[in-house]
Amino acid sequence: MKSYLNINSLILVGVRKNYIIPFYKGLNVIYGDSDTGKSSVLEFVNYLLGASSIDLADEIKSSVNYASLEVVINDVPYTIVRDIYDNKKLIEVYRCKFSDKDKHFPKKYAPNYSPTHNSDGIFSEFLLDSLNFPKVEIKVSPSQSNSKMRRLSFRNIYKYVYINQDDIGSKSFLGLGNWAVYPFTKEVFKYMFNVLDESITRLQSEIASKAALVKELNKKYEIIAEFLRETNYETIEAIDEELNKLDAVLEALSHDLNSIDKVMKASSTQYTQLKDAHKFISLKFKDCKLRIDVLEDKIEKYSRLKNDYDNDINKIKAIQLANSRIGSLDEEVYSCPICDSQIKVDDVSLPFEISTEKELDEELVSLTRRRKNINDMVSELSLEFKDKTIDKKELSEQLNELRELIDEESQSMITPFLTQRDALIKEISKNEKNREQLVKNLKVRNQQEALLEKHQELLKAIEVLNERLEVLKSSAPSMQGILQGLGDRFDSYLKGINIKNRIGIKMSESQFIPVIRGKEYHNITSGGLRTISSIGYLLSILDYALDHDINHPLFLIFDTVGKYLGKQTKDESTGEAPSFEDESEGMADPMKYQNIYAQLIDTVKKAQAKNSPCQIILVDNDLPNYFSDNELLHIVAHYSSIGEDGLPLGLIDDI
C-alpha cells in the first residue's frame, strides 16, 4: 500500500460555535469573493501540519479558541490540535476522529527541533513515522565533502505539496534564485525519489530502527496488559456498555429534574397572580418615588425664588421710606450742609440711576404679584408632595405584604418537591462522577489498544520497507529515468493545457525543474505560463507517485489557480494588468484556465482507477461552469461577501 495523508476536516473550535470545512478524496474546491477567508482555510491546514506561524484576521481572533485538523495517515485516523495564539506550545495529536478525542489521551509533540520538556517527540518526525518515510540527515552543501548535515523534516517535503498565493507562478517558487539554499531543496527532491547516494543504507537503518521499536512496544504492551489484568480493569466493550447505560440513566434523571422544575414553576395560579401584583405595585412605587424627587426639587427652587422676590420687595419699600424722609430733589441749586457753598445738582455725576416714585410703585406691584404666584405654586406642590408621600408609604406597605404572601405561597408550593429534587440532583452528581471515572478507564484501555495498533502498524511498515529495499537493490531508480518520466508527464500536461509552441519540454538535469522551449522555469517571462508550469510540475510529481513508491503523501494544495490566467484586464489577485508576455502566450484565453481543472480531474480519475487515496485542494476566486457538476469535484466552501443567494459571508459566517 502506498503511503498517503488525506484531510477529513478542518475544525475551528469557536467562542459561539465551531467552524467546520469538510474535505474528501478527489478534487476539493474553495471559491468565492475576495477577503472572505478562502486562503485562511489553507493557512490553517498549513499551520496544523507544522508551519511555524499563522497570521490571524480580527474576526478569527474574536471568534476562535483553537484549531484542529482531522486527518487519515495510512488508514489511521488522527486529530491534530494546536494553539493558534502561541505557536511554541506543544501540538496535541489524538489517535482518533475529532468526535472521539475526549475518549483518548493525546501525544504531545514539539512544533520544531528546539529542546522541549514533557514532549513525546518532534511533530515533523511523528508525521514522517506515520507516513513510513525514512528519517534522514542530508548534506546542506552536497558538493562539499565537509558539508554540515541537516535533518530532513516533513516541512521540506511539504514544499512539493503546497503552493501559496504568493509563490504560485512566482520566479522564486521552491526557493529558486536563492542559490545558497536551493542545493538542499535538490537533495530533498532526491530523497523523495529514493535516489540519494545513501538510500539503501538509510532504508536498512530505518528498518532496524522500526524493528527495535516493535520489540520495545511489545514489552510495554505486555507490562500494561499484565497490570490491567491484575487490577481487574474492564474491557473496552464492557466500559462502552456501562457508559451507554449510564448515559441513559443520566438522560432519564435530567428529564425528571426538568419535569419537577416545570411543575414547580407552573403549579400555583395564586403564586403567578401575586408575582404579577408585586410587579405592578413595584412599578407604581418607583413612579411615586420618582415624582416625589421631582417635587422636592421644584419646591426647593421655587422657595429660593420666593425668597429673592421678598428681598427685592423689602429693598423697594426701604427706598420709598428713605425718599419720604429725605424728600424729593425739586430745585437745581442747594446749599452744602457742611460748608454753605452752593451745589448744582446737574453738575454732580451720579454713579446710579434715580428711579421716580411712580417707577418704584410699578416695580413693587409687579414683584408682589409674582411673589404671590410663586407662593401659590409652592403651596400646590407642597400639597401634592404630602399626598405622594402618603401614597409611597401605602405602596411600600402593600409591597411588604405581597412579599410575605409570595414567600408563604412559594414555600407551600415548593416544599413538596424539594426532597424529590434534592434526591435527583444527588443521584445525577453521583452518576456523573461514575461517568468521569469510566471515561478515564476508557482512555487507559484505548491507550493500550493504541499500543497494539502501533505494534501492528510497525510490522506492516517494516514489511513495506523490506519490499521497497528489495526493489532498490534490484533496480535502483536513476535520476535520468526519473527526470525523463517527469518530463513526459509534464509534456502531456502542457498538451492538455494547449499552450503555444510546445517544444523543448523536459526537466532540467541540473536543477530538477521544468524547462519549456529550452528555458528553465525561473527564466520564463510570462507570469501565466509560470503559473501553469508550477501547477503542472507538482501535478507531474503526484502522477509519478501514483505509479511508483516514492516519499510523497499523495495530496496537493494550490492557492489561486487562476493567477495571471483568463484575465482581459487587471488581475484581482495581484492588481496587475496583463503583461505583453502573457498576451503573447494567450493567457487571456479562458480555455487554458478550464484546461487546468481538466488536468487536475484527470489525475484524480487515475488515482481512483488505481484505488489510491489521492486528494487535491485548491482555492480560487471563481470556478469554470463546465466542472461545477463533476462527481469527482467537491465544492467544500463557497463564499459571498454580500451573502448572495444565501451563501455564507466567509469562513467566519456569524460575525
BATOR-733615 format. One line per 5 residues: number of its first residue (from 1); their letters; for each residue y, z, x of C-alpha. Coordinates in steps of 0.02 Angstrom, whole numbers, plus 50000, padded with zeros to 5 digits. Each point is the difference from the previous one (the first is absolute). Layout:
<sites>
NUM> A> Y,Z,X  ...
</sites>
This chain:
<sites>
1> MKSYL> 50000,50000,50000  50174,49957,50063  50125,50141,50028  50142,50001,49876  50143,50102,49929
6> NINSL> 50056,49974,49819  50140,50089,49909  49961,50064,49825  50169,50073,49955  50164,50069,50064
11> ILVGV> 50046,50164,49913  50174,50076,50019  49980,50177,49935  50165,50031,49912  50111,50135,49929
16> RKNYI> 49994,49932,49822  49842,49893,50010  49889,49904,50121  50045,49820,50046  49840,49899,50024
21> IPFYK> 49974,49823,50065  49818,49939,49983  49924,49871,50118  49845,49891,49986  49888,49889,50105
26> GLNVI> 50079,49828,50017  50185,49955,49997  50120,50136,49941  50180,49952,49961  50156,50109,49980
31> YGDSD> 50153,49900,49947  50167,50015,49911  50186,50022,50027  50078,50058,50163  50028,50187,50030
36> TGKSS> 49865,50056,49878  49886,50084,50128  49876,49857,50031  50003,50016,50189  49996,50190,49984
41> VLEFV> 49821,49984,49935  49947,49915,50162  50100,50124,50105  49907,50145,49917  49833,49915,50035
46> NYLLG> 50055,49974,50181  50053,50183,50017  49839,50065,49922  49901,49895,50124  50085,50083,50147
51> ASSID> 50177,49931,50022  50111,50124,50092  50138,50006,49868  50062,49935,49832  50174,49970,49928
56> LADEI> 50021,50078,49828  50120,49940,49865  50100,50131,49904  49895,49976,49842  49842,50034,50102
61> KSSVN> 50072,50161,50072  50046,50065,49828  49836,49949,49916  49853,50013,50122  49916,50154,50077
66> YASLE> 49873,49913,50112  49903,49837,50016  49815,49963,49990  49892,49847,50032  49826,49978,49928
71> VVIND> 49898,49884,50111  49820,49944,50025  49941,49981,50180  49827,49926,50022  49949,50052,49822
76> VPYTI> 50061,50180,50022  50148,50058,49891  50140,50097,50084  50165,50072,49939  50138,50009,50131
81> VRDIY> 50141,50123,49964  50159,50009,50104  50166,50092,49995  50140,49871,49984  50138,50119,50056
86> DNKKL> 49919,50063,50162  49908,49863,50096  49935,50126,50127  49894,50095,49875  49811,49976,50004
91> IEVYR> 49930,49861,49892  49871,50061,49874  49846,49893,49966  49882,50039,49856  49830,49918,49994
96> CKFSD> 50013,49954,49816  50109,49915,49870  50174,50068,49964  49942,50071,49832  49866,50105,50087
101> KDKHF> 50099,50064,50150  50017,50176,49928  49810,50017,50014  49997,49964,50187  50066,50077,50160
106> PKKYA> 50109,49877,50099  49990,49953,50181  50169,50015,50085  50049,49872,50132  50146,49988,50120
111> PNYSP> 50111,49848,49961  50010,49953,50186  49921,50041,50167  50115,50149,50036  49904,50165,50017
116> THNSD> 49992,50090,49832  49923,50167,49956  49879,50022,49855  49966,49813,49980  49831,49916,49979
121> GIFSE> 50049,49859,50116  50115,49849,50006  50030,49900,49841  49986,49833,50091  49830,50048,50071
126> FLLDS> 49941,50053,49827  50041,49824,49937  49915,49917,50149  49845,50110,49980  49993,49968,49812
131> LNFPK> 50014,49812,50029  49867,50011,50136  50120,49923,50128  49976,50052,50182  50127,50123,50071
136> VEIKV> 50058,49930,50166  50137,50008,50131  50086,49837,50047  50098,49952,50154  50188,49997,49967
141> SPSQS> 50021,49861,50129  49831,49910,50014  50055,49892,50147  50027,50155,50109  49847,50083,50076
146> NSKMR> 50085,50171,49998  50066,49984,49822  50011,50155,49892  49876,50017,49858  50057,50028,49821
151> RLSFR> 49897,50052,49850  49986,49865,49869  50050,50065,49829  49978,49938,49823  50186,49962,49999
156> NIYKY> 49974,49868,50135  49875,49910,49888  50115,50024,49849  50124,49878,50080  49874,49865,49956
161> VYINQ> 49990,50065,49821  50179,50034,49940  50157,49893,50020  50157,50083,49933  50150,49910,49929
166> DDIGS> 50093,49997,50166  49854,49933,50104  49935,49864,49883  50061,49835,50071  50088,50093,50142
171> KSFLG> 49996,49940,50180  49956,50178,50053  49843,50002,49890  49863,50106,50085  50125,50048,50136
176> LGNWA> 50022,49823,50065  50148,49991,50117  49970,50176,50066  49893,49936,50143  49984,50172,50080
181> VYPFT> 49905,50064,49846  49916,49842,49934  49859,50000,50132  49933,50159,49917  50005,49912,49831
186> KEVFK> 49894,49861,50075  49873,50131,50056  49996,50067,49821  49962,49821,49944  49855,49994,50124
191> YMFNV> 49937,50167,49936  50001,49937,49821  49893,49850,50049  49885,50099,50117  50049,49902,50155
196> LDESI> 50065,50142,50109  49916,49995,50170  49923,50171,49965  49948,49964,49820  49812,50025,50027
201> TRLQS> 50025,50158,50103  50123,50067,49871  49879,49963,49859  49858,50089,50089  50115,50149,50030
206> EIASK> 50048,50002,49815  49817,49998,49947  49962,50146,50118  50150,50097,49933  49946,49975,49820
211> AALVK> 49820,50048,50041  50062,50165,50075  50104,50029,49844  49847,49969,49890  49906,50136,50094
216> ELNKK> 50149,50120,49984  50020,49966,49813  49814,50023,49971  50004,50170,50085  50156,50052,49902
221> YEIIA> 49923,49944,49836  49841,50102,50030  50102,50157,50041  50106,49982,49842  49849,49958,49891
226> EFLRE> 49907,50154,50062  50153,50110,49967  50020,49933,49823  49816,50027,49963  50005,50180,50062
231> TNYET> 50157,50038,49897  49923,49922,49843  50136,49868,49982  49974,49893,49847  49978,49812,50013
236> IEAID> 50140,49878,49964  49916,49951,49836  49985,50182,49945  50182,50036,50045  50057,49844,49906
241> EELNK> 49901,50054,49847  50075,50175,50006  50174,49928,50020  49976,49888,49848  49939,50149,49896
246> LDAVL> 50145,50106,50061  50126,49863,49960  49929,49991,49823  50015,50190,49981  50179,49998,50067
251> EALSH> 50046,49859,49881  49930,50098,49852  50089,50161,50053  50165,49908,50023  49979,49922,49828
256> DLNSI> 49971,50172,49922  50151,50072,50091  50111,49857,49940  49936,50026,49822  50045,50186,50006
261> DKVMK> 50173,49959,50068  50028,49878,49857  49940,50127,49870  50113,50133,50076  50149,49885,49984
266> ASSTQ> 49965,49937,49825  49917,50148,49912  50157,50083,49927  50124,49915,49883  50104,50160,49995
271> YTQLK> 50009,50002,50190  50069,49821,49999  50127,50044,49865  50057,50153,50098  50020,49895,50158
276> DAHKF> 50103,49872,49903  50109,50138,49925  50024,50078,50173  50053,49831,50069  50123,49973,49855
281> ISLKF> 50077,50175,50016  50010,49980,50190  50104,49843,49980  50116,50087,49876  50015,50149,50120
286> KDCKL> 50049,49884,50143  50129,49910,49891  50072,50166,49943  50012,50066,50179  50082,49839,50056
291> RIDVL> 50129,50011,49858  50039,50182,50045  50034,49949,50180  50118,49862,49939  50091,50120,49883
296> EDKIE> 50023,50130,50137  50077,49869,50111  50119,49937,49865  50054,50176,49947  50039,50043,50180
301> KYSRL> 50103,49841,50027  50096,50016,49835  50035,50185,50032  50077,49958,50168  50107,49866,49916
306> KNDYD> 50056,50124,49865  50054,50122,50136  50101,49862,50084  50088,49964,49835  50037,50187,49978
311> NDINK> 50079,50007,50173  50109,49847,49965  50058,50072,49831  50047,50166,50083  50100,49907,50134
316> IKAIQ> 50100,49902,49870  50037,50158,49901  50059,50084,50160  50118,49853,50035  50071,50011,49824
321> LANSR> 50027,50188,50019  50090,49973,50166  50111,49867,49924  50047,50116,49856  50049,50137,50122
326> IGSLD> 50095,49890,50126  50076,49875,49880  50021,49813,50013  50100,49905,50133  50134,49918,49893
331> EEVYS> 50148,49998,50124  50012,49893,50156  50093,50131,50110  49945,50180,50026  50063,50144,50104
336> CPICD> 49879,50065,50131  49951,50180,49954  50003,50050,50185  50152,49916,50080  50101,49943,49846
341> SQIKV> 50002,49819,50066  49990,49856,49875  49830,49910,49985  49974,49832,49916  49829,49984,49919
346> DDVSL> 49993,49812,50033  50017,50034,50187  49845,50107,50004  49840,49903,50041  49867,50091,49899
351> PFEIS> 49817,49983,50062  49932,50005,49821  50029,49928,49829  50087,50107,49872  49920,49978,49828
356> TEKEL> 50103,50013,49845  49960,50129,49866  49941,49861,49886  49876,49934,50129  49933,50176,50028
361> DEELV> 49974,50025,49813  49907,49834,49985  49885,50040,50147  49965,50174,49932  49949,49928,49830
366> SLTRR> 49885,49872,50084  49914,50131,50110  49980,50120,49854  49916,49864,49896  49881,49951,50141
371> RKNIN> 49959,50183,50033  49954,50022,49818  49886,49846,50002  49912,50061,50158  49983,50174,49927
376> DMVSE> 49920,49927,49843  49879,49897,50106  49950,50153,50104  49969,50096,49839  49890,49861,49930
381> LSLEF> 49903,49984,50163  49978,50188,50013  49932,50004,49824  49876,49859,50040  49954,50088,50163
386> KDKTI> 49960,50157,49903  49891,49903,49876  49908,49908,50140  49968,50162,50092  49919,50069,49843
391> DKKEL> 49898,49839,49981  49944,50011,50180  49939,50176,49978  49905,49953,49842  49921,49846,50084
396> SEQLN> 49949,50107,50149  49914,50123,49885  49912,49857,49910  49939,49929,50166  49931,50170,50053
401> ELREL> 49909,50016,49834  49928,49824,50017  49941,50036,50178  49908,50154,49940  49921,49903,49857
406> IDEES> 49949,49857,50119  49923,50124,50121  49903,50084,49859  49943,49833,49929  49955,49934,50173
411> QSMIT> 49897,50154,50038  49908,49993,49835  49971,49813,50021  49944,49997,50184  49903,50162,50016
416> PFLTQ> 49841,49936,49913  49991,49856,50128  50048,50091,50161  49829,50070,50039  49916,49833,49968
421> RDALI> 50132,49907,50102  49989,50121,50148  49811,49982,50000  50014,49810,50004  50126,50004,50143
426> KEISK> 49888,50118,50098  49850,49887,49971  50098,49844,50052  50059,50086,50159  49822,50052,50044
431> NEKNR> 49932,49825,49971  50141,49920,50101  49957,50113,50148  49817,49951,49982  50051,49818,49997
436> EQLVK> 50104,50020,50160  49849,50073,50087  49888,49860,49936  50124,49870,50065  49997,50084,50171
441> NLKVR> 49810,49998,49997  50004,49816,49951  50115,49961,50146  49878,50085,50119  49854,49902,49929
446> NQQEA> 50101,49838,50007  50041,50038,50181  49815,50017,50037  49967,49838,49907  50137,49915,50101
451> LLEKH> 49911,50051,50161  49840,49920,49938  50091,49841,49947  50091,49993,50167  49833,50020,50089
456> QELLK> 49927,49854,49902  50155,49894,50029  49990,50029,50187  49818,49946,50001  50050,49844,49905
461> AIEVL> 50148,49971,50117  49888,50016,50153  49883,49871,49924  50147,49880,49972  50066,50030,50177
466> NERLE> 49827,49968,50074  49992,49835,49906  50174,49955,50063  49948,50049,50177  49849,49885,49992
471> VLKSS> 50110,49857,49940  50125,50032,50142  49861,50005,50129  49917,49841,49937  50156,49898,49960
476> APSMQ> 50161,50085,50052  50147,49908,49920  50113,49901,50115  50189,50001,49983  49998,49811,49997
481> GILQG> 49879,49998,49853  50101,50131,49905  50166,49909,50025  49916,49835,49950  49934,50082,49841
486> LGDRF> 50170,50076,49958  50088,49836,50039  49886,49904,49882  50031,50125,49861  50188,49996,50031
491> DSYLK> 50001,49810,49997  49905,50001,49835  50126,50125,49931  50149,49891,50051  49915,49850,49921
496> GINIK> 49991,50098,49837  50184,50045,50015  50039,49816,50031  50125,50020,50142  50080,49846,50077
501> NRIGI> 49934,49922,50161  49845,50110,50016  49954,49964,50181  49966,50104,50156  49929,50143,49898
506> KMSES> 49905,50134,50098  50005,50178,50066  50087,50030,50165  49875,50035,50141  50128,50111,50088
511> QFIPV> 50082,50095,49857  49867,49987,49861  50132,49946,49873  50021,49844,49891  50058,49836,50076
516> IRGKE> 50074,49861,49891  50047,49830,50075  49977,50074,50172  50123,50144,49968  49943,50180,50005
521> YHNIT> 50046,50104,49846  50155,50085,50074  50074,49832,50052  49992,49926,49824  50180,49981,49937
526> SGGLR> 49967,49991,49813  49996,50174,49919  49900,49931,49854  49867,49925,50116  49989,50166,50093
531> TISSI> 49974,50090,49833  49858,49880,49957  49927,50021,50176  50007,50191,50005  49909,50011,49832
536> GYLLS> 49876,49865,50051  49964,50085,50167  49947,50165,49921  49909,49908,49861  49903,49901,50131
541> ILDYA> 49948,50163,50085  49943,50071,49832  49903,49840,49963  49917,50012,50172  49956,50183,49964
546> LDHDI> 49910,49946,49841  49885,49891,50107  49978,50113,50153  49982,50185,50042  50168,50046,50076
551> NHPLF> 50106,50158,49999  50107,49955,49848  50016,50103,49837  49994,49844,49886  50168,50027,49917
556> LIFDT> 50175,49930,50022  50174,50049,49941  50150,49882,49992  50178,50046,49951  50106,49857,49928
561> VGKYL> 49885,49849,50013  50139,49885,49940  50119,50039,50144  50091,49837,50049  49892,49902,49875
566> GKQTK> 50041,49904,49842  50187,50037,50016  50127,49867,49957  50148,50116,50035  50017,50176,50073
571> DESTG> 49843,50102,50034  50011,50163,49900  49895,50098,50125  50104,49953,50153  50169,49946,49930
576> EAPSF> 49986,49840,50105  50019,49820,49945  49859,49879,50043  50012,49943,50181  49999,49819,50056
581> EDESE> 49824,50027,50070  49937,50071,49834  50073,49852,49906  49919,49879,50124  49832,50086,49975
586> GMADP> 50017,49987,49811  49994,50188,49977  50097,49986,49836  49847,49916,49923  49932,50129,49875
591> MKYQN> 49824,49929,50024  49990,50076,50175  50034,50171,49925  49868,49967,49866  49876,49936,50130
596> IYAQL> 50009,50164,50096  49934,50090,49845  49864,49868,49984  49944,50033,50180  49999,50188,49971
601> IDTVK> 49893,49978,49845  49882,49884,50093  49970,50138,50129  49968,50125,49861  49876,49877,49921
606> KAQAK> 49909,49983,50165  49987,50191,50016  49934,50011,49823  49868,49868,50036  49946,50099,50154
611> NSPCQ> 50003,50163,49901  50127,50071,50124  50126,50130,49935  50156,49905,50056  50172,50055,49940
616> IILVD> 50174,49921,50018  50160,50085,49939  50167,49911,49995  50177,50030,49941  50122,49864,49945
621> NDLPN> 50149,49971,49889  49908,49874,49892  49827,49934,49958  49952,49816,49978  49960,49974,49815
626> YFSDN> 49847,49898,50047  49909,50157,50061  50058,50130,49872  49835,49990,49904  49880,49981,50147
631> ELLHI> 49855,50123,49986  50001,50034,50188  50186,50046,49997  50048,50174,49939  50181,50037,49954
636> VAHYS> 50001,50185,50042  50188,50024,49974  50140,49897,49924  50177,50074,49998  50164,49954,49918
641> SIGED> 50164,50082,50050  50061,49987,49818  49833,50040,49916  49983,49823,49932  49854,49977,49877
646> GLPLG> 49960,50184,50015  49957,49988,50186  50019,50158,50106  50165,50014,50094  49911,50031,50165
651> LIDDI> 49875,50106,50093  50088,50157,49933  50009,49944,49819  50068,50157,49917  50155,50034,50105
</sites>
